[in-house]
Amino acid sequence: MLSVPWTLVALSDGDRRVTVRYDVAGCTELSHVIIHQTKTSVVVEVLLDDHRAGRLCPAYTTSRLAIVRLALPLGSRALIHARSAG
């Protein structure tokens, strides 16, 4: 699995719904999004499955959206990128 960078697209539903944009390439696809929430921060990690091993993959990159729901509104908490490989 690959942890990849993302950008914030929108906060909605009273700051409980976070929409992020991330990039996928030829043989990668979204596996899942991990959210770690504390009183002071929310860490978001976007994980991709990498299916390149032993395959020829198309040479393209495209953006996708992921939407996650927080237990509590983001409010004044910091929104943080998890460490990524990209």
N, C-alpha and C positions, 0 to 999 in steps of 0.2 A: 504494500500500500504506500501511496505517496501523500504526504501532507503538502497542500499547495496554498499559495497566497490567495487572498480574496479581497474584494472591496465592498464597502457598505453601499447598498442601493437605497434602502428605505427602512424606516422604523414605522410601524403602524399598530393598530389595535391597542392604543394606550401605551405605546413603547414596549409591548410584550412580544410583538412579532418582528423579527429581524430578517431582512432579505439581503443576501450577499451574492455577488457575482464572482465566479471563478472560471478558469480556462481549462478545457480538456483538449487533448490532441488525439490523433489517429486511433490508438488502441487503449485509451484510458476512458474510464467512466466513473461516475460518482459511486462511492461505496457507502459513506455515511458522513454525517456532521456531528462532531462532539462538542458539547457545550459544558463548560465548567463555571458555575456561578458561585460567587461569594457576596458578602455585604458590600464590597468595594469595587468588584470587577466582574466582567463576563469574558471568558476566553472562548473563542470560536476556532475550531480546527476542522477544515474541509479535507476529507480523505478520499483519494481516488484509487480504484483498482487499476493496476497496470497489466495489460494483457500482451505486451510486446514480445515476451520471451519466445524466440523461435518463429516469429511471424513477421511478415512484411506488413507494415501499417501505412495507411494513407498519410500524406504529409500535409496536415491542416491543423489549425487551432481554432476553436470556437468558444464563445462564452456561454455559460449556463447560469441559472439562478437556483439558489437553495434558500428555503424559508424555514426558520426555526422559531419555536415558541419558547419564551422565557417563563420561568415560574413566577417571577415578579417583574414589574416594569423596569426597564433599564435605568431610568431616572438619572442620577448623577454618577452612577457606576461607570468605570472605564470599560470601553469595548476594546478587547485586545486580540491580536492575531496570535494563534499558537505558532510555535516554531515550525517552519516549513522547509521542504527540500528544494522548492523552486525559488 
